[in-house]
Amino acid sequence: MDGAPQPPSNLYGVADLGEPLEAGPGEPAVNHVRALLDKRLRAMLHHEPGVREGSDPEELHRMRVSVRRMRAALKSARPLLDGAWADELRSELGRLGRALGPVRDLDVMIERLRGAVATLPPAERAAGDRLVSVLEADRIGARAEMLDELDSDRHAALRRRLVEAVSAPLPEPAAEVARPALIDLVRAETRKLSKAVHRAGPNPPDMTLHDLRIRTKRLRYTGELVEPAMRTSKGRRTSDAKQVRKMLKAAEELQEVLGDHQDACVAEHRVRALLDELGDSPDAHEVFVGGRLVERERTRAEELRGRWWQAWESLSERADQL
C-alpha cells in the first residue's frame, strides 16, 4: 500500500448529490441522459477515495470506466444537449481520463506480464521479474502525476461542475432544433461502426482494430443510455428494447475480442521497448525471456485477429434488426 494525501476538504462527494436520479418510460430523452450522468458521477466519486489510497487496482479501473461512460454519453447524446456545453464538459472529463489512464494501463500490463513470467521455467523467472520491475518503477512515477491531478484546483472545479450539472435540468439546444429519439442515437452509432468496419476490411492494421474497439465501446455505452428508457410503464422491455439488448450482447463480445487483441499488441510493444532500453550490453537472460514474451503476445494477437470478423458479423446481424 502506498501513501497518498487526503483529498482537499472543498471537494464534492456523493453526499452532495442527494437522492439518485431516475428517469422512467415516457420521460423526455434528456432526462435519461441526466439520470445516466448522475449514476456514473456517483460511481466516480465513490471510487476516488480508493484510487487515492491505492491498494486495490479495481478502484482505479471503475473510476476510469465511470469517466469514460460519462464522456460517451455526452458525445452520443450531443444532439439532445447544448452542444458547446457538452463539448466543454466532455473535454474536461477527457483530461481526467488521461490522468488516470497511464496508471491503469500499467496495472494491466504488470499483472499480465507477471502472469506470463510465472509460467516460465524457474531459471528464467528472475530475468522476467527484472523486466517487470521496470514497469513497476514507471507506475510509481505515473501514480505521483495522477495524484497531482486529483489534488489540483482544476479537478476540484470539475467535480463541482459535475455535481451542479446533474442537480438541475441539463442545458438543451434551442427549441427549434430537431431532437432525435433515443433509439436513433443507437442506430447512428451502429451506422458509424458499420462504415468503419467496411472501410477497414477483414484484416486491417492493429491500430485500426484498436479504433474499431473504441467505436464498439461507444456503441455499448450509448445502448446503456437508451435501453432503460425503452420499457413499458410496468417496467417490461419493449420489442425494441429486447433487440437493443441482443445487439449490445453481441457488441460486448466483439469488444472483448478486440480488447484482448489490443492488450496483446500493447504488451508485445512494451516488452520490445523494455528490451531496447537494456542498452548496448544487455543481460542475455533478459533478452531471451523478453523474446519469449514477445512471441507469446504476438501469437495471441494473431489468434484474436482470426476471430474478430466473425464477432463483427454476429453484431451486424443484430444491428440490422434495429
C-alpha positions as CSV (number, residue, x, y, z in Angstrom):
1,M,0.0,0.0,0.0
2,D,1.4,3.4,-0.9
3,G,0.6,6.5,1.0
4,A,-1.5,9.2,-0.6
5,P,-2.6,12.7,0.6
6,Q,-6.2,13.0,1.7
7,P,-8.5,14.9,-0.7
8,P,-8.9,18.6,0.0
9,S,-12.0,19.4,2.1
10,N,-13.5,21.6,-0.6
11,L,-14.0,18.6,-3.0
12,Y,-17.6,17.5,-3.7
13,G,-18.6,13.9,-2.8
14,V,-21.5,11.6,-3.2
15,A,-23.3,13.2,-0.2
16,D,-23.6,16.4,-2.2
17,L,-25.7,14.7,-4.8
18,G,-28.8,14.0,-2.8
19,E,-31.1,11.1,-3.8
20,P,-30.2,9.2,-7.0
21,L,-32.0,10.3,-10.1
22,E,-34.3,8.1,-12.1
23,A,-36.0,8.5,-15.4
24,G,-39.0,6.4,-16.3
25,P,-40.5,5.3,-19.6
26,G,-42.1,8.2,-21.4
27,E,-40.0,10.9,-19.9
28,P,-38.0,13.2,-22.2
29,A,-34.8,11.7,-23.6
30,V,-32.7,14.4,-21.9
31,N,-33.9,13.2,-18.5
32,H,-32.4,9.8,-19.2
33,V,-29.1,11.4,-20.1
34,R,-29.2,13.3,-16.8
35,A,-30.0,10.1,-14.9
36,L,-27.1,8.3,-16.5
37,L,-24.7,11.1,-15.8
38,D,-25.9,11.1,-12.2
39,K,-25.3,7.3,-11.9
40,R,-21.8,7.4,-13.4
41,L,-20.8,10.5,-11.4
42,R,-21.8,8.7,-8.2
43,A,-19.6,5.8,-9.2
44,M,-16.7,8.2,-10.0
45,L,-17.0,9.9,-6.6
46,H,-17.4,6.6,-4.8
47,H,-14.2,5.1,-6.2
48,E,-12.0,8.2,-6.0
49,P,-11.0,7.7,-2.3
50,G,-9.9,4.1,-3.2
51,V,-7.9,5.5,-6.1
52,R,-6.1,7.9,-3.9
53,E,-5.4,5.2,-1.3
54,G,-4.0,2.9,-3.9
55,S,-4.2,-0.6,-2.6
56,D,-6.9,-2.0,-4.9
57,P,-6.4,-1.5,-8.7
58,E,-10.0,-2.2,-9.3
59,E,-10.9,1.2,-7.7
60,L,-9.0,2.9,-10.4
61,H,-10.5,0.7,-13.1
62,R,-14.0,1.5,-12.0
63,M,-13.4,5.2,-11.7
64,R,-11.9,5.3,-15.2
65,V,-14.8,3.4,-16.6
66,S,-17.2,5.9,-15.0
67,V,-15.4,8.8,-16.6
68,R,-15.4,7.1,-20.0
69,R,-19.1,6.4,-19.8
70,M,-19.9,10.0,-18.9
71,R,-17.8,11.1,-21.9
72,A,-19.5,8.6,-24.2
73,A,-23.0,9.8,-23.0
74,L,-22.1,13.4,-23.7
75,K,-20.9,12.5,-27.2
76,S,-23.7,10.3,-28.3
77,A,-26.4,12.5,-26.7
78,R,-25.0,15.7,-28.0
79,P,-28.0,16.3,-30.3
80,L,-30.2,16.4,-27.2
81,L,-27.9,18.9,-25.3
82,D,-26.4,22.3,-25.8
83,G,-23.5,21.3,-28.0
84,A,-20.9,23.8,-26.6
85,W,-21.8,22.9,-23.0
86,A,-21.5,19.1,-23.7
87,D,-18.2,19.5,-25.7
88,E,-16.6,21.6,-22.9
89,L,-17.6,19.2,-20.1
90,R,-16.5,16.2,-22.2
91,S,-13.1,17.8,-22.8
92,E,-12.6,18.3,-19.0
93,L,-13.5,14.7,-18.4
94,G,-11.0,13.7,-21.1
95,R,-8.3,15.5,-19.2
96,L,-9.2,13.5,-16.1
97,G,-9.3,10.2,-18.1
98,R,-5.8,10.9,-19.4
99,A,-4.6,11.4,-15.9
100,L,-6.0,8.1,-14.8
101,G,-5.0,6.1,-17.9
102,P,-1.3,5.6,-17.6
103,V,-1.5,4.1,-14.1
104,R,-4.4,1.8,-15.1
105,D,-2.6,0.7,-18.3
106,L,0.5,-0.1,-16.2
107,D,-1.6,-2.1,-13.7
108,V,-3.0,-4.2,-16.6
109,M,0.5,-4.6,-18.2
110,I,2.2,-5.6,-14.9
111,E,-0.5,-8.1,-14.0
112,R,-0.4,-9.6,-17.5
113,L,3.4,-9.9,-17.6
114,R,3.6,-11.2,-14.0
115,G,1.2,-14.0,-15.0
116,A,3.3,-14.8,-18.1
117,V,6.6,-14.8,-16.1
118,A,5.1,-17.1,-13.5
119,T,4.7,-19.8,-16.2
120,L,8.3,-19.7,-17.2
121,P,10.9,-22.3,-16.1
122,P,12.3,-21.3,-12.7
123,A,15.7,-20.5,-14.2
124,E,14.1,-17.8,-16.4
125,R,11.8,-16.2,-13.8
126,A,14.4,-13.9,-12.2
127,A,15.1,-12.3,-15.6
128,G,11.4,-11.9,-16.2
129,D,10.9,-10.3,-12.8
130,R,13.7,-7.8,-13.6
131,L,11.9,-6.7,-16.7
132,V,8.6,-6.3,-14.9
133,S,10.3,-4.3,-12.1
134,V,11.0,-1.6,-14.7
135,L,7.3,-1.2,-15.3
136,E,6.7,-1.1,-11.5
137,A,9.1,1.8,-11.3
138,D,7.3,3.5,-14.1
139,R,4.0,3.1,-12.3
140,I,5.3,4.9,-9.2
141,G,6.0,7.9,-11.3
142,A,2.7,7.7,-13.2
143,R,0.8,7.4,-9.9
144,A,2.5,10.5,-8.5
145,E,1.4,12.5,-11.6
146,M,-2.1,11.2,-11.2
147,L,-2.4,12.2,-7.6
148,D,-1.1,15.7,-8.5
149,E,-4.0,16.0,-11.0
150,L,-6.5,14.7,-8.5
151,D,-5.3,17.3,-5.9
152,S,-5.4,20.1,-8.5
153,D,-7.8,23.0,-8.4
154,R,-8.9,22.1,-11.9
155,H,-10.1,18.6,-10.7
156,A,-11.9,20.2,-7.8
157,A,-13.7,22.5,-10.3
158,L,-14.6,19.6,-12.5
159,R,-16.1,17.7,-9.6
160,R,-18.1,20.8,-8.5
161,R,-19.2,21.3,-12.1
162,L,-20.4,17.8,-12.5
163,V,-22.4,17.8,-9.2
164,E,-24.0,21.1,-10.2
165,A,-24.8,19.8,-13.7
166,V,-26.8,16.8,-12.6
167,S,-28.5,18.8,-9.8
168,A,-30.6,20.8,-12.3
169,P,-32.1,20.1,-15.8
170,L,-29.3,19.8,-18.4
171,P,-28.9,22.6,-20.9
172,E,-30.7,21.8,-24.2
173,P,-30.4,23.2,-27.7
174,A,-32.7,25.9,-29.0
175,A,-36.4,25.0,-29.2
176,E,-36.4,24.9,-33.0
177,V,-33.6,22.4,-33.2
178,A,-34.9,18.9,-34.0
179,R,-34.0,16.2,-31.4
180,P,-33.7,12.5,-32.3
181,A,-35.4,9.7,-30.4
182,L,-33.1,7.7,-28.1
183,I,-33.2,4.7,-30.3
184,D,-31.9,6.8,-33.2
185,L,-28.8,7.5,-31.1
186,V,-28.1,3.8,-31.1
187,R,-28.8,3.5,-34.8
188,A,-26.4,6.4,-35.5
189,E,-23.6,4.7,-33.6
190,T,-24.3,1.4,-35.3
191,R,-24.0,3.1,-38.7
192,K,-20.7,4.8,-37.8
193,L,-19.3,1.5,-36.6
194,S,-20.5,-0.4,-39.7
195,K,-18.9,2.2,-42.1
196,A,-15.7,2.0,-40.2
197,V,-15.6,-1.8,-40.3
198,H,-16.2,-1.9,-44.0
199,R,-13.5,0.7,-44.7
200,A,-11.1,-1.5,-42.6
201,G,-11.9,-4.8,-44.2
202,P,-11.3,-8.2,-42.5
203,N,-7.5,-7.9,-42.0
204,P,-6.7,-4.3,-41.1
205,P,-3.6,-3.0,-39.2
206,D,-3.5,-3.3,-35.4
207,M,-4.3,0.3,-34.8
208,T,-7.4,0.1,-37.0
209,L,-8.6,-2.8,-34.9
210,H,-8.0,-0.6,-31.8
211,D,-10.1,2.2,-33.3
212,L,-12.9,-0.3,-34.0
213,R,-12.7,-1.4,-30.4
214,I,-13.2,2.2,-29.3
215,R,-16.2,2.6,-31.6
216,T,-17.7,-0.6,-30.4
217,K,-17.4,0.5,-26.8
218,R,-19.1,3.8,-27.7
219,L,-22.0,1.9,-29.2
220,R,-22.3,-0.2,-26.0
221,Y,-22.3,2.9,-23.8
222,T,-24.9,4.6,-26.0
223,G,-27.0,1.4,-25.6
224,E,-26.6,1.7,-21.8
225,L,-28.2,5.2,-22.1
226,V,-31.0,4.1,-24.3
227,E,-32.1,0.7,-23.1
228,P,-33.6,1.7,-19.7
229,A,-35.9,4.2,-21.4
230,M,-37.4,1.5,-23.7
231,R,-39.7,-0.1,-21.2
232,T,-43.4,-0.1,-20.5
233,S,-44.9,1.7,-17.6
234,K,-44.7,-1.7,-15.7
235,G,-41.0,-2.0,-16.3
236,R,-41.2,-4.6,-19.1
237,R,-38.9,-4.3,-22.1
238,T,-40.5,-3.4,-25.4
239,S,-39.6,-5.3,-28.5
240,D,-37.2,-2.5,-29.4
241,A,-35.5,-2.8,-26.0
242,K,-35.1,-6.5,-26.5
243,Q,-33.5,-6.0,-29.9
244,V,-31.1,-3.4,-28.4
245,R,-30.2,-5.7,-25.6
246,K,-29.3,-8.6,-28.0
247,M,-27.3,-6.2,-30.1
248,L,-25.4,-4.9,-27.0
249,K,-24.6,-8.5,-26.0
250,A,-23.0,-9.0,-29.5
251,A,-21.2,-5.7,-29.1
252,E,-19.8,-6.8,-25.8
253,E,-18.4,-10.0,-27.4
254,L,-16.8,-8.0,-30.2
255,Q,-15.3,-5.6,-27.8
256,E,-13.9,-8.4,-25.7
257,V,-12.1,-9.9,-28.7
258,L,-10.8,-6.5,-29.9
259,G,-9.8,-5.6,-26.3
260,D,-7.8,-8.8,-25.8
261,H,-6.2,-8.2,-29.2
262,Q,-5.2,-4.7,-28.1
263,D,-3.8,-5.9,-24.8
264,A,-1.6,-8.4,-26.6
265,C,-0.4,-5.8,-29.1
266,V,0.4,-3.3,-26.3
267,A,2.2,-6.0,-24.2
268,E,4.3,-7.0,-27.2
269,H,5.3,-3.4,-28.0
270,R,6.0,-2.7,-24.3
271,V,8.3,-5.7,-23.9
272,R,10.1,-4.7,-27.1
273,A,10.6,-1.3,-25.7
274,L,12.0,-2.8,-22.4
275,L,14.5,-4.7,-24.5
276,D,15.5,-1.6,-26.4
277,E,16.2,0.1,-23.0
278,L,18.7,-2.6,-21.9
279,G,21.5,-0.7,-23.6
280,D,24.5,-1.9,-25.6
281,S,25.4,-4.8,-23.3
282,P,22.1,-6.4,-22.3
283,D,21.7,-9.2,-19.9
284,A,21.4,-12.4,-22.1
285,H,18.8,-13.9,-19.8
286,E,16.6,-10.8,-20.0
287,V,16.9,-10.7,-23.8
288,F,15.9,-14.4,-24.0
289,V,13.0,-14.1,-21.7
290,G,11.8,-10.9,-23.4
291,G,11.9,-12.6,-26.7
292,R,9.8,-15.4,-25.4
293,L,7.2,-12.9,-24.0
294,V,7.1,-11.1,-27.3
295,E,6.5,-14.3,-29.2
296,R,3.6,-15.3,-26.8
297,E,1.9,-11.9,-27.2
298,R,2.2,-11.9,-31.0
299,T,0.8,-15.4,-31.2
300,R,-2.1,-14.4,-29.0
301,A,-2.7,-11.3,-31.1
302,E,-2.8,-13.3,-34.3
303,E,-5.2,-15.8,-32.8
304,L,-7.6,-13.0,-31.9
305,R,-7.2,-11.3,-35.3
306,G,-8.6,-14.5,-36.7
307,R,-11.8,-14.2,-34.6
308,W,-12.8,-10.6,-34.7
309,W,-14.6,-10.7,-38.1
310,Q,-16.9,-13.4,-37.1
311,A,-17.8,-11.5,-33.9
312,W,-18.5,-8.4,-36.1
313,E,-20.8,-10.4,-38.4
314,S,-22.8,-11.5,-35.3
315,L,-23.1,-7.9,-34.2
316,S,-24.0,-6.7,-37.7
317,E,-26.8,-9.2,-37.9
318,R,-28.3,-8.0,-34.6
319,A,-27.8,-4.3,-35.6
320,D,-29.7,-4.9,-38.9
321,Q,-32.8,-5.8,-36.8
322,L,-33.0,-2.4,-35.0
